[in-house]
Structure formats: structure tokens, C-alpha cells
Amino acid sequence: MEPVSEAFPLRDTVIRVDLSAIAENMANIRHLVGPNVAVAAAVKANGYGHGALAIAPTLLESGASMLAVASLGEALELRDQLPDCPILVMGLVPDTCLSLAAARRITLTIDSLRQARLLNDAAKKLGRPALIHIKIDTGFHRIGFPCNEEGLEELSGLRELPWLVTEGIFSHLALLDDASNRIQYEQFLWILGRLEEIGFSFRYRHLADSIALVDYPEYRMDMVRAGALIYGLKGFHKGFVSVRQALTFETKICHITSVKKGEGVSYDYTWRAPEDTRIGTLPFGYADGYPRNLRGKGVVSIRGVRCPIVGVLCMDQCMVDLHDVPDAEIGDTAVIYGDGSDAAPDIQEISTLAGTNKNEIVARLTARPQRIYY
Ligand SMILES: *Cc1c(COP(=O)(O)O)cnc(C)c1O
């Protein structure tokens, strides 16, 4: 039996990932921040849909010092393949998972003395200190020790936990505007100063995500956390770094139907042919992670021509109007989204049409489409 491979995909709907784009983007970010700033590569949500396991080695070879994920499950998957790489979980993990995390040398984010004590106990049992990054809430109000005297009081308790190594401390910007970012930054500096006064020191103090690391060089501190940017998804406004989109989502026409003027297509016949035309069926749907609300708005590119998705998008298939590409045939490639070449929409355009952001478009890509790396 043939193995599932690049040469033998079991389905025509695939996600192509350009590893050289990922490598170049990472190297350009590395170059931008300079030698004194570490880069953590955010590969949560399966590497923003690109496939975390497959891209991690490329990121590490191109200058990432650390991989950052949201959950322990994501961290453990990477750990199985990368036994020595630093892996930071930026979210909180359940108490019941602390000893597992410590045993697998996963760096955890801590935002309460209560959980720090539990982790300290777990590390003591293992006989090996656990690395942590302290999260400070400077105003985002998601997670973090409060950035005030009470927070400081709680944090001072960490000094009595000898099995924890406070490698890092970080916060997260709301990115409302310059003034509000500045307030958060100053809050962070305030608590850092107070903690250093009472004997804490941190290898990594970090605040900036992709947008902040480009737009606010002064907030890069010891490390930046780059996500969107390594995939070539740009969000910056003031600064600049050269990056290009690494992902192309594509499929092939699997069926063509001729329909007469007035005939309906898909559930509820929400679309009816305004004139005689040909309908191409594509084997992708919302279960692959394409937004269902793009019906009536989404387009794909076939032979360099934009073809509208017509009728309701199904779970596994959808239909496009081939009116403007009379020579289209079964087996023709349809680019669902790519880097904007060949008339295909790019991820920015898809996210605007879907009323969301670029990160959500790629993070929602499911495991079903095979990833092909080149
Ligand atoms: C995901 C994440 C990032 C990376 O965000 P981008 O905007 O994609 O760069 C940075 N910091 C934290 C805490 C995150 O959860």
C-alpha cells in the first residue's frame, strides 16, 4: 500500500507551507531585534495552522531561542520530538498537571502563589527545579499577578520556594494606542523595579508580541514573543520588517455540473443561477476550517480567474461559479487562499470578508487538510 505522502495525498485539499518563508521571516525578525534580544516563536494552535511539529526545527535553526504555546498538550507534543528545546506554556495549566509538566521540563507561566507552591512541591518530589515565567497583569485583565502592592506581597512569597527557578517575567499589551501601551509598560517597569529590589532577577523580561516588537522597539526588553509575523502575517503600522506569507490553501475541482438559469445550488437554494453556467464542486468545507460565513463573499482562484463561492458552504464541499473560466476542467487547481499572487485572495482579504482577524483564519484550519512542506 502506498503511504500517505506528498506524492500521494489522499485528498486534493491541502495546505502548502513554504518553509523557506518561515526561515526567512524568523531570520528577519532576529536581525531586526538584534543580538541582545531573544525571540520566542509562538507555535500555539498547531503553529497557527501551519503545523507546529513540522515548522519548529526550522524556527529553531533560524534563530528562535524558545517555543511558546498556549497549553500543556501543545507543549508535550513538541517535547516528544524536541527533547532539549525550551518550551514555554503562556497560559495556565490545571493543578493536576503540574507534576507532569515539571517531569517533561516544560516552562510554566505562574500567576498565583497558590499554584507556585504546588509546582514547587512537584519539583521537589522529582528532585529537579522547575522553570517558571511570572505573568503580570498590567491592565489586559486576562491572567497575571495584579500589578500592585498586593501582587508584590504575593510574589514575595515565591522567594521561599527553592525548587522554582524564575527564569522570566512577562506581561501582555492591549495595543489600544501609544498612551495606553506606555501606561502598561510603566506599570511593568514599576513592578520589575520593586521585585529586583527584593532580590529577584530575571533572564527574560518580555512584553512584546508581533505588532509591538516592530512598532515599539523600546518594549523589546530581553525577549519578544513573535507569532503572526513568523507566518508572514503583518499587523504592524509604524515600523517595518520584511516577511512573506508562508501558507497556501488549495484544492482541485472534483466535479462540474451545468446548470440552467434559475436553478438553485446547495442547501435551501440560497443561490440561483442568474444565467446558464457551469458549477465547479471543490472538496473543502467548513470542517477544514474555512469560514462558513463566507458564502456569497468568498472567492477562489482557478486558472488565475476569481470564481465566487455560490450557495451555502457545506461541511466538506462547496460550489463555485465557473462562468468566467469556460475552459476550467476537473482536476484544475483552485487556490482557496494564498499569498495574493495568481488572483487568489490573501489571508488579509479572507479575514476582512469573514469579519475577523488573520490569526483566526489560520488558527481555525483543522487537522483534516494534509500539510505539505516545501
Ligand atoms: C499568541 C501570543 C503571542 C504572539 O502573538 P502574535 O500577535 O501572533 O505575535 C504573544 N504573547 C502571548 C501571551 C500570546 O498568547
PDBQT file of the ligand as one rigid body, heavy atoms in Angstrom, charges set to zero:
ROOT
HETATM    1  C1  LIG A 401      -0.044  34.195  20.996  1.00  0.00    +0.000 C 
HETATM    2  C2  LIG A 401       0.712  35.089  21.894  1.00  0.00    +0.000 A 
HETATM    3  C3  LIG A 401       1.709  35.911  21.376  1.00  0.00    +0.000 A 
HETATM    4  C4  LIG A 401       2.011  36.011  19.900  1.00  0.00    +0.000 C 
HETATM    5  O1  LIG A 401       1.037  36.844  19.354  1.00  0.00    +0.000 OA
HETATM    6  P1  LIG A 401       1.149  37.434  17.861  1.00  0.00    +0.000 P 
HETATM    7  O2  LIG A 401       0.256  38.602  17.883  1.00  0.00    +0.000 OA
HETATM    8  O3  LIG A 401       0.679  36.367  16.956  1.00  0.00    +0.000 OA
HETATM    9  O4  LIG A 401       2.568  37.780  17.672  1.00  0.00    +0.000 OA
HETATM   10  C5  LIG A 401       2.419  36.683  22.269  1.00  0.00    +0.000 A 
HETATM   11  N1  LIG A 401       2.158  36.648  23.589  1.00  0.00    +0.000 NA
HETATM   12  C6  LIG A 401       1.202  35.871  24.118  1.00  0.00    +0.000 A 
HETATM   13  C7  LIG A 401       0.975  35.880  25.588  1.00  0.00    +0.000 C 
HETATM   14  C8  LIG A 401       0.430  35.080  23.294  1.00  0.00    +0.000 A 
HETATM   15  O5  LIG A 401      -0.529  34.315  23.811  1.00  0.00    +0.000 OA
ENDROOT
TORSDOF 0
